[in-house]
Amino acid sequence: MAKKNEIDEKYVFKLISGNIKRLRSLNSISQLNLALSTGLTHNFINDIENCKKGVSAKTLAKLSVALNAEPYQFFLPEGMANKEIISYVKDFNDSLQKVVNDLTQQYLSGDSMK
């Protein structure tokens, strides 16, 4: 049994498998077409989605491209809306870009020494 501060390996396994299936369904891609676009076998895709096999980082990268998904999406907890995450990441990116732009302007104007 996992301790309070540990994440159960089976939980992560199910999380990834469920998200692969969810993303495939959202994109209206069959297991066969996903297999063809990734170079994996249909049986392997089926085994992944049914928690019979795990995936490597290399396989996640292939699936990410084929499913038009960011790798983090395979690790989202069930029920977390993609729109919420995308909005959060976009807002964070916009804020970060503003900070970088402000610092760049300060540096170029010579105000960086103040």
C-alpha positions in Angstrom: 0.0 0.0 0.0 1.3 3.4 -0.9 2.2 5.9 1.8 0.4 9.3 1.9 3.1 11.1 0.1 3.6 8.4 -2.6 1.7 8.0 -5.8 0.7 4.5 -6.6 2.3 3.1 -9.7 -1.0 1.5 -10.8 -2.8 4.8 -10.5 -0.3 6.4 -12.9 -0.6 3.4 -15.2 -4.4 3.7 -15.3 -4.2 7.5 -15.7 -2.0 7.3 -18.8 -4.0 4.4 -20.3 -7.3 6.2 -19.8 -6.0 9.5 -21.2 -4.7 7.8 -24.3 -8.1 6.2 -24.9 -9.9 9.5 -24.1 -7.7 11.5 -26.5 -8.1 8.9 -29.2 -11.8 9.1 -28.9 -11.9 12.9 -28.8 -10.0 12.9 -32.1 -12.3 10.2 -33.6 -9.3 7.9 -34.3 -9.7 4.2 -34.3 -7.1 2.0 -32.6 -6.1 0.7 -36.0 -5.5 4.2 -37.4 -3.6 5.2 -34.3 -1.5 2.1 -34.7 -0.8 2.9 -38.3 0.1 6.6 -37.6 2.5 5.7 -34.8 4.1 2.5 -36.2 2.8 0.5 -33.3 0.6 -2.5 -33.6 -3.2 -2.5 -33.1 -2.8 -5.1 -30.4 -0.3 -3.0 -28.5 -2.6 0.0 -28.6 -5.4 -2.1 -27.3 -3.2 -3.5 -24.5 -2.1 0.0 -23.5 -5.7 1.2 -23.3 -6.7 -1.8 -21.3 -3.8 -1.4 -18.8 -2.1 -4.6 -19.9 1.0 -2.9 -21.2 2.9 0.3 -20.2 4.4 2.9 -22.5 7.9 4.3 -22.8 8.7 8.0 -23.2 9.4 7.2 -26.9 5.9 5.7 -27.3 4.3 8.6 -25.5 6.1 11.0 -27.9 4.7 9.1 -30.9 1.2 9.0 -29.4 1.4 12.7 -28.6 2.1 13.6 -32.2 -0.6 11.2 -33.6 -3.2 12.5 -31.1 -2.2 16.1 -31.5 -1.7 16.3 -27.8 0.9 17.8 -25.4 2.7 15.1 -23.4 1.3 16.5 -20.1 -2.2 15.6 -21.2 -1.5 11.9 -20.7 -1.0 12.7 -16.9 -4.1 14.8 -16.3 -6.4 13.4 -13.5 -9.8 12.2 -14.6 -12.3 15.0 -14.9 -9.8 17.8 -15.3 -11.0 19.8 -18.3 -8.4 20.4 -21.0 -9.8 23.9 -21.6 -9.0 24.8 -18.0 -5.5 23.5 -18.3 -4.9 25.2 -21.6 -6.3 28.4 -20.3 -4.1 28.3 -17.2 -1.0 27.5 -19.3 -1.8 30.3 -21.8 -2.3 32.8 -19.0 1.0 31.7 -17.4 2.8 31.9 -20.7 1.4 35.4 -21.4 2.5 36.5 -17.9 5.9 35.1 -18.4 6.3 36.7 -21.8 5.3 40.1 -20.3 8.0 39.7 -17.6 10.6 38.8 -20.2 9.6 41.7 -22.4 9.7 44.1 -19.5 13.2 42.9 -18.4 14.4 43.1 -22.0 13.2 46.7 -22.3 14.9 47.6 -19.0 18.1 46.0 -20.1 18.1 47.7 -23.5 17.3 51.1 -21.9 20.1 50.8 -19.4 17.8 50.6 -16.4 19.0 47.1 -15.4 21.6 48.5 -13.1 19.0 50.3 -10.8 
